[in-house]
Amino acid sequence: MNITLHSRISMVPIEIRKDQKHYIVEDMLKCEYYEMPEVCIETINMINKGSQLVEIERKLKEKFPNEEVDLVDFAKQLYELDLIEQIDGVKIEKKHSPKEQLGLLWISPKLGKFFFNKITVLLYSVIFVLNIVIFILNPSLFPHREDIFVFDIMVVNVIFWLAFTFIFVLIHEFGHVLAIRAHNLPTKLEIGHRMFFVVLLTNMSSVWRLKPKERNILFLGGLCFDTVLLFVSLISQLIFPNGHWFILGLMHLAVFDIVLRMLFQCCFYMKTDLYFVFENVSGCYNLMENAQQTIRQQLSFLKFKSSSEVIFTGENKTVFTYSLFYFLGIVLTIVLYFMYYIPEVIYAGKQLLPGFVQPPTSLLFWDAVLFSLQVSIFLLLLLYSYWKKYRSRI
């Protein structure tokens, strides 16, 4: 690869869309998206007209006298992003294979619009406020650490909690899927992780085809469905306060799971749905990477490699604001662990450890063994998620 100022290059098929502050460039072959300022878009337009880089650089320096213009360096960046198709008439061999295509096109956009339109969005907002009012008037309904222990047998508790979590997460993700399909965009479900949690993830890359104001409801689609599920669980407890212990236990478990997952949405350092809303509203993308870079620069004892992410002019204030949310999210995580998860693990350990010294014919023994097996499966899924993430970076 030899690019000089006298080179002529051609680019792969792309589509350019105006965003809040800059432009979004879509690689049509790989369905990848890049944010670029106006000077880069002007450069790409001139490249597509077949001009030499030296001619383009001269025109850009006249039009953007305050910008640092280096066409050879920019062309090399385009090459690294696999956006160059030919250099001086020589076709470039692609370094990366095309990414897996998105799908779920069998879900009708009409179904998506049924769940996500102006009326339903207003309804979701009203239900969200009602949930808060219910908690204020009935604080006893707020999750308690013992809500997970519906049964005396620990294995059954874990099975029900995992089943509830899986079902609710699936419903949450289908909220995203239906919101995306309402705009007739493709997507897919993947296995991922948020810190130590194995989760299902909806591929949201196609949202960049929409205008900024249209994206928020796609990011909030899962929380809209969570809000409805939480409302049903709370109302059930209010209507049937003396109902069957099993039904009430499941409703308490549902509230516990949904509320904690909604609270974790405030932990922006895990790139949650609310993180993407904040990113979209501010118009500053790659906030997490830029904030981490800023934090490491301020903390001199942290050694770090220079990041390839770019902080555009005027974004420093937004990055600083996000850094505060970043730390608050970490504090919230620590609080939730000490309030709920650590006490639950300690309680489960006290209940299970005596079971290992019981004979194989004892129910306590098999409760301890099967619980350990459940934990092992969870850890394997978590390792698979980390392996998949590591593999995608190679």
Contacts in CASP RR format, 6 or more apart in sequence:
PFRMAT RR
TARGET T0000
AUTHOR 0000-0000-0000
METHOD contacts of the structure
MODEL  1
MNITLHSRISMVPIEIRKDQKHYIVEDMLKCEYYEMPEVCIETINMINKG
SQLVEIERKLKEKFPNEEVDLVDFAKQLYELDLIEQIDGVKIEKKHSPKE
QLGLLWISPKLGKFFFNKITVLLYSVIFVLNIVIFILNPSLFPHREDIFV
FDIMVVNVIFWLAFTFIFVLIHEFGHVLAIRAHNLPTKLEIGHRMFFVVL
LTNMSSVWRLKPKERNILFLGGLCFDTVLLFVSLISQLIFPNGHWFILGL
MHLAVFDIVLRMLFQCCFYMKTDLYFVFENVSGCYNLMENAQQTIRQQLS
FLKFKSSSEVIFTGENKTVFTYSLFYFLGIVLTIVLYFMYYIPEVIYAGK
QLLPGFVQPPTSLLFWDAVLFSLQVSIFLLLLLYSYWKKYRSRI
1 79 0 8 1.000
1 87 0 8 1.000
1 92 0 8 1.000
2 87 0 8 1.000
3 9 0 8 1.000
3 53 0 8 1.000
3 72 0 8 1.000
3 75 0 8 1.000
3 76 0 8 1.000
3 79 0 8 1.000
3 87 0 8 1.000
4 53 0 8 1.000
4 72 0 8 1.000
5 52 0 8 1.000
5 53 0 8 1.000
5 54 0 8 1.000
5 57 0 8 1.000
5 71 0 8 1.000
5 72 0 8 1.000
6 52 0 8 1.000
6 53 0 8 1.000
6 54 0 8 1.000
7 52 0 8 1.000
7 53 0 8 1.000
7 75 0 8 1.000
7 87 0 8 1.000
7 88 0 8 1.000
8 50 0 8 1.000
8 51 0 8 1.000
8 52 0 8 1.000
8 53 0 8 1.000
8 87 0 8 1.000
8 88 0 8 1.000
8 89 0 8 1.000
9 47 0 8 1.000
9 53 0 8 1.000
9 75 0 8 1.000
9 78 0 8 1.000
9 84 0 8 1.000
9 86 0 8 1.000
9 87 0 8 1.000
9 88 0 8 1.000
10 47 0 8 1.000
10 48 0 8 1.000
10 50 0 8 1.000
10 84 0 8 1.000
10 85 0 8 1.000
10 86 0 8 1.000
10 89 0 8 1.000
11 44 0 8 1.000
11 47 0 8 1.000
11 48 0 8 1.000
11 78 0 8 1.000
11 83 0 8 1.000
11 84 0 8 1.000
11 85 0 8 1.000
12 27 0 8 1.000
12 28 0 8 1.000
12 29 0 8 1.000
12 82 0 8 1.000
12 83 0 8 1.000
12 84 0 8 1.000
12 85 0 8 1.000
13 27 0 8 1.000
13 28 0 8 1.000
13 29 0 8 1.000
14 25 0 8 1.000
14 26 0 8 1.000
14 27 0 8 1.000
14 28 0 8 1.000
14 44 0 8 1.000
14 83 0 8 1.000
15 25 0 8 1.000
15 26 0 8 1.000
15 28 0 8 1.000
16 23 0 8 1.000
16 24 0 8 1.000
16 25 0 8 1.000
16 26 0 8 1.000
16 41 0 8 1.000
16 44 0 8 1.000
17 23 0 8 1.000
17 24 0 8 1.000
17 26 0 8 1.000
17 208 0 8 1.000
17 209 0 8 1.000
19 35 0 8 1.000
19 212 0 8 1.000
19 283 0 8 1.000
20 212 0 8 1.000
20 283 0 8 1.000
21 283 0 8 1.000
21 284 0 8 1.000
21 312 0 8 1.000
22 35 0 8 1.000
22 36 0 8 1.000
22 37 0 8 1.000
22 38 0 8 1.000
22 312 0 8 1.000
23 35 0 8 1.000
23 36 0 8 1.000
23 37 0 8 1.000
23 38 0 8 1.000
23 40 0 8 1.000
23 41 0 8 1.000
24 33 0 8 1.000
24 34 0 8 1.000
24 35 0 8 1.000
24 36 0 8 1.000
24 208 0 8 1.000
25 33 0 8 1.000
25 34 0 8 1.000
25 35 0 8 1.000
25 36 0 8 1.000
25 40 0 8 1.000
25 41 0 8 1.000
25 44 0 8 1.000
25 83 0 8 1.000
26 32 0 8 1.000
26 33 0 8 1.000
26 208 0 8 1.000
26 209 0 8 1.000
27 33 0 8 1.000
27 34 0 8 1.000
27 81 0 8 1.000
27 82 0 8 1.000
27 83 0 8 1.000
29 98 0 8 1.000
30 82 0 8 1.000
30 96 0 8 1.000
30 98 0 8 1.000
30 99 0 8 1.000
31 99 0 8 1.000
31 101 0 8 1.000
31 102 0 8 1.000
31 205 0 8 1.000
31 206 0 8 1.000
32 81 0 8 1.000
32 99 0 8 1.000
32 205 0 8 1.000
33 205 0 8 1.000
33 208 0 8 1.000
34 81 0 8 1.000
35 285 0 8 1.000
35 286 0 8 1.000
36 44 0 8 1.000
37 312 0 8 1.000
39 60 0 8 1.000
39 64 0 8 1.000
39 67 0 8 1.000
39 69 0 8 1.000
40 74 0 8 1.000
42 60 0 8 1.000
42 63 0 8 1.000
42 64 0 8 1.000
43 56 0 8 1.000
43 60 0 8 1.000
43 71 0 8 1.000
43 74 0 8 1.000
46 55 0 8 1.000
46 56 0 8 1.000
46 59 0 8 1.000
46 60 0 8 1.000
47 56 0 8 1.000
53 71 0 8 1.000
53 72 0 8 1.000
53 75 0 8 1.000
54 71 0 8 1.000
56 71 0 8 1.000
57 69 0 8 1.000
57 70 0 8 1.000
57 71 0 8 1.000
60 67 0 8 1.000
60 69 0 8 1.000
60 71 0 8 1.000
61 69 0 8 1.000
75 84 0 8 1.000
78 84 0 8 1.000
79 87 0 8 1.000
79 92 0 8 1.000
82 94 0 8 1.000
82 95 0 8 1.000
82 96 0 8 1.000
84 92 0 8 1.000
85 91 0 8 1.000
85 92 0 8 1.000
86 92 0 8 1.000
100 188 0 8 1.000
101 186 0 8 1.000
102 186 0 8 1.000
102 187 0 8 1.000
102 188 0 8 1.000
102 203 0 8 1.000
102 205 0 8 1.000
102 206 0 8 1.000
103 186 0 8 1.000
103 187 0 8 1.000
103 188 0 8 1.000
104 177 0 8 1.000
104 181 0 8 1.000
104 186 0 8 1.000
104 187 0 8 1.000
104 188 0 8 1.000
104 189 0 8 1.000
105 186 0 8 1.000
107 177 0 8 1.000
107 178 0 8 1.000
107 181 0 8 1.000
108 181 0 8 1.000
109 181 0 8 1.000
109 182 0 8 1.000
109 183 0 8 1.000
109 184 0 8 1.000
111 178 0 8 1.000
111 181 0 8 1.000
112 178 0 8 1.000
112 179 0 8 1.000
112 181 0 8 1.000
112 182 0 8 1.000
113 182 0 8 1.000
114 120 0 8 1.000
115 175 0 8 1.000
115 178 0 8 1.000
115 179 0 8 1.000
115 182 0 8 1.000
116 178 0 8 1.000
116 179 0 8 1.000
116 182 0 8 1.000
116 217 0 8 1.000
116 221 0 8 1.000
116 224 0 8 1.000
117 182 0 8 1.000
120 224 0 8 1.000
121 217 0 8 1.000
121 224 0 8 1.000
124 224 0 8 1.000
124 227 0 8 1.000
124 228 0 8 1.000
127 227 0 8 1.000
127 228 0 8 1.000
127 231 0 8 1.000
128 227 0 8 1.000
130 231 0 8 1.000
131 227 0 8 1.000
131 230 0 8 1.000
131 231 0 8 1.000
131 234 0 8 1.000
134 141 0 8 1.000
134 231 0 8 1.000
134 234 0 8 1.000
134 235 0 8 1.000
134 238 0 8 1.000
135 141 0 8 1.000
135 142 0 8 1.000
135 234 0 8 1.000
138 234 0 8 1.000
138 238 0 8 1.000
141 234 0 8 1.000
141 237 0 8 1.000
141 238 0 8 1.000
141 255 0 8 1.000
142 255 0 8 1.000
142 259 0 8 1.000
143 252 0 8 1.000
143 255 0 8 1.000
143 256 0 8 1.000
143 259 0 8 1.000
143 260 0 8 1.000
143 340 0 8 1.000
144 252 0 8 1.000
144 256 0 8 1.000
145 339 0 8 1.000
145 340 0 8 1.000
145 343 0 8 1.000
145 344 0 8 1.000
145 347 0 8 1.000
146 347 0 8 1.000
147 249 0 8 1.000
147 252 0 8 1.000
147 253 0 8 1.000
147 255 0 8 1.000
147 256 0 8 1.000
148 157 0 8 1.000
148 161 0 8 1.000
148 253 0 8 1.000
148 256 0 8 1.000
148 344 0 8 1.000
149 157 0 8 1.000
149 347 0 8 1.000
150 156 0 8 1.000
150 157 0 8 1.000
150 160 0 8 1.000
150 246 0 8 1.000
150 249 0 8 1.000
150 250 0 8 1.000
150 252 0 8 1.000
150 253 0 8 1.000
151 157 0 8 1.000
151 160 0 8 1.000
153 363 0 8 1.000
153 367 0 8 1.000
154 348 0 8 1.000
154 351 0 8 1.000
154 352 0 8 1.000
154 367 0 8 1.000
154 368 0 8 1.000
154 371 0 8 1.000
155 366 0 8 1.000
155 367 0 8 1.000
155 370 0 8 1.000
155 371 0 8 1.000
155 374 0 8 1.000
158 371 0 8 1.000
158 374 0 8 1.000
159 374 0 8 1.000
160 250 0 8 1.000
160 253 0 8 1.000
161 253 0 8 1.000
161 257 0 8 1.000
162 374 0 8 1.000
164 250 0 8 1.000
164 253 0 8 1.000
164 254 0 8 1.000
164 257 0 8 1.000
165 257 0 8 1.000
168 226 0 8 1.000
168 229 0 8 1.000
168 254 0 8 1.000
168 257 0 8 1.000
168 258 0 8 1.000
168 261 0 8 1.000
169 199 0 8 1.000
169 200 0 8 1.000
169 261 0 8 1.000
170 200 0 8 1.000
171 222 0 8 1.000
171 225 0 8 1.000
171 226 0 8 1.000
171 229 0 8 1.000
172 222 0 8 1.000
172 223 0 8 1.000
172 225 0 8 1.000
172 226 0 8 1.000
172 261 0 8 1.000
173 189 0 8 1.000
173 200 0 8 1.000
173 201 0 8 1.000
173 202 0 8 1.000
173 222 0 8 1.000
174 222 0 8 1.000
174 225 0 8 1.000
175 221 0 8 1.000
175 222 0 8 1.000
175 224 0 8 1.000
175 225 0 8 1.000
176 187 0 8 1.000
176 202 0 8 1.000
176 204 0 8 1.000
176 218 0 8 1.000
176 219 0 8 1.000
176 221 0 8 1.000
176 222 0 8 1.000
177 187 0 8 1.000
177 189 0 8 1.000
177 202 0 8 1.000
178 221 0 8 1.000
179 217 0 8 1.000
179 218 0 8 1.000
179 220 0 8 1.000
179 221 0 8 1.000
179 222 0 8 1.000
179 224 0 8 1.000
180 186 0 8 1.000
180 187 0 8 1.000
180 202 0 8 1.000
180 204 0 8 1.000
180 206 0 8 1.000
180 207 0 8 1.000
180 218 0 8 1.000
181 187 0 8 1.000
183 210 0 8 1.000
183 214 0 8 1.000
183 218 0 8 1.000
185 206 0 8 1.000
185 207 0 8 1.000
185 209 0 8 1.000
185 210 0 8 1.000
186 206 0 8 1.000
187 202 0 8 1.000
187 203 0 8 1.000
187 204 0 8 1.000
187 206 0 8 1.000
188 202 0 8 1.000
188 203 0 8 1.000
189 200 0 8 1.000
189 201 0 8 1.000
189 202 0 8 1.000
189 203 0 8 1.000
190 200 0 8 1.000
190 201 0 8 1.000
190 202 0 8 1.000
190 203 0 8 1.000
191 198 0 8 1.000
191 199 0 8 1.000
191 200 0 8 1.000
191 201 0 8 1.000
191 381 0 8 1.000
191 384 0 8 1.000
191 385 0 8 1.000
191 388 0 8 1.000
192 198 0 8 1.000
192 199 0 8 1.000
192 200 0 8 1.000
192 201 0 8 1.000
192 385 0 8 1.000
192 388 0 8 1.000
192 389 0 8 1.000
193 199 0 8 1.000
193 382 0 8 1.000
193 385 0 8 1.000
193 386 0 8 1.000
193 389 0 8 1.000
194 264 0 8 1.000
194 270 0 8 1.000
194 271 0 8 1.000
194 272 0 8 1.000
195 270 0 8 1.000
195 333 0 8 1.000
196 382 0 8 1.000
198 378 0 8 1.000
198 381 0 8 1.000
198 382 0 8 1.000
198 385 0 8 1.000
204 218 0 8 1.000
204 219 0 8 1.000
204 276 0 8 1.000
207 215 0 8 1.000
207 218 0 8 1.000
207 219 0 8 1.000
210 218 0 8 1.000
212 280 0 8 1.000
212 283 0 8 1.000
215 280 0 8 1.000
216 277 0 8 1.000
216 280 0 8 1.000
216 281 0 8 1.000
217 224 0 8 1.000
219 273 0 8 1.000
219 274 0 8 1.000
219 276 0 8 1.000
219 277 0 8 1.000
219 280 0 8 1.000
220 273 0 8 1.000
220 277 0 8 1.000
221 273 0 8 1.000
222 273 0 8 1.000
223 262 0 8 1.000
223 265 0 8 1.000
223 273 0 8 1.000
223 274 0 8 1.000
226 258 0 8 1.000
226 261 0 8 1.000
226 262 0 8 1.000
229 254 0 8 1.000
229 258 0 8 1.000
230 254 0 8 1.000
230 255 0 8 1.000
230 258 0 8 1.000
230 259 0 8 1.000
230 262 0 8 1.000
233 251 0 8 1.000
233 254 0 8 1.000
233 255 0 8 1.000
233 258 0 8 1.000
234 255 0 8 1.000
236 247 0 8 1.000
236 251 0 8 1.000
237 248 0 8 1.000
237 251 0 8 1.000
237 252 0 8 1.000
237 255 0 8 1.000
240 247 0 8 1.000
240 248 0 8 1.000
260 336 0 8 1.000
260 340 0 8 1.000
263 332 0 8 1.000
263 336 0 8 1.000
264 270 0 8 1.000
264 272 0 8 1.000
264 333 0 8 1.000
264 336 0 8 1.000
265 272 0 8 1.000
265 273 0 8 1.000
265 274 0 8 1.000
266 272 0 8 1.000
266 274 0 8 1.000
266 328 0 8 1.000
266 329 0 8 1.000
266 332 0 8 1.000
267 329 0 8 1.000
267 330 0 8 1.000
267 332 0 8 1.000
267 333 0 8 1.000
268 274 0 8 1.000
268 275 0 8 1.000
268 278 0 8 1.000
268 288 0 8 1.000
268 322 0 8 1.000
268 325 0 8 1.000
268 326 0 8 1.000
268 329 0 8 1.000
269 288 0 8 1.000
269 326 0 8 1.000
269 329 0 8 1.000
269 330 0 8 1.000
271 288 0 8 1.000
275 287 0 8 1.000
275 288 0 8 1.000
278 287 0 8 1.000
278 322 0 8 1.000
278 325 0 8 1.000
279 285 0 8 1.000
279 287 0 8 1.000
282 318 0 8 1.000
282 322 0 8 1.000
283 318 0 8 1.000
284 290 0 8 1.000
284 312 0 8 1.000
284 315 0 8 1.000
284 318 0 8 1.000
284 319 0 8 1.000
284 322 0 8 1.000
286 309 0 8 1.000
286 310 0 8 1.000
287 318 0 8 1.000
287 319 0 8 1.000
287 322 0 8 1.000
288 322 0 8 1.000
288 326 0 8 1.000
289 307 0 8 1.000
289 309 0 8 1.000
290 307 0 8 1.000
290 309 0 8 1.000
290 311 0 8 1.000
290 315 0 8 1.000
290 319 0 8 1.000
291 319 0 8 1.000
291 322 0 8 1.000
291 323 0 8 1.000
291 326 0 8 1.000
292 307 0 8 1.000
293 304 0 8 1.000
293 306 0 8 1.000
293 307 0 8 1.000
293 309 0 8 1.000
293 311 0 8 1.000
294 311 0 8 1.000
294 319 0 8 1.000
294 320 0 8 1.000
294 323 0 8 1.000
295 302 0 8 1.000
295 323 0 8 1.000
295 326 0 8 1.000
296 302 0 8 1.000
296 304 0 8 1.000
297 304 0 8 1.000
311 319 0 8 1.000
348 371 0 8 1.000
352 367 0 8 1.000
352 368 0 8 1.000
352 371 0 8 1.000
353 368 0 8 1.000
354 364 0 8 1.000
355 362 0 8 1.000
355 364 0 8 1.000
355 365 0 8 1.000
355 367 0 8 1.000
355 368 0 8 1.000
356 365 0 8 1.000
356 368 0 8 1.000
356 369 0 8 1.000
358 364 0 8 1.000
358 365 0 8 1.000
358 368 0 8 1.000
359 365 0 8 1.000
360 366 0 8 1.000
END
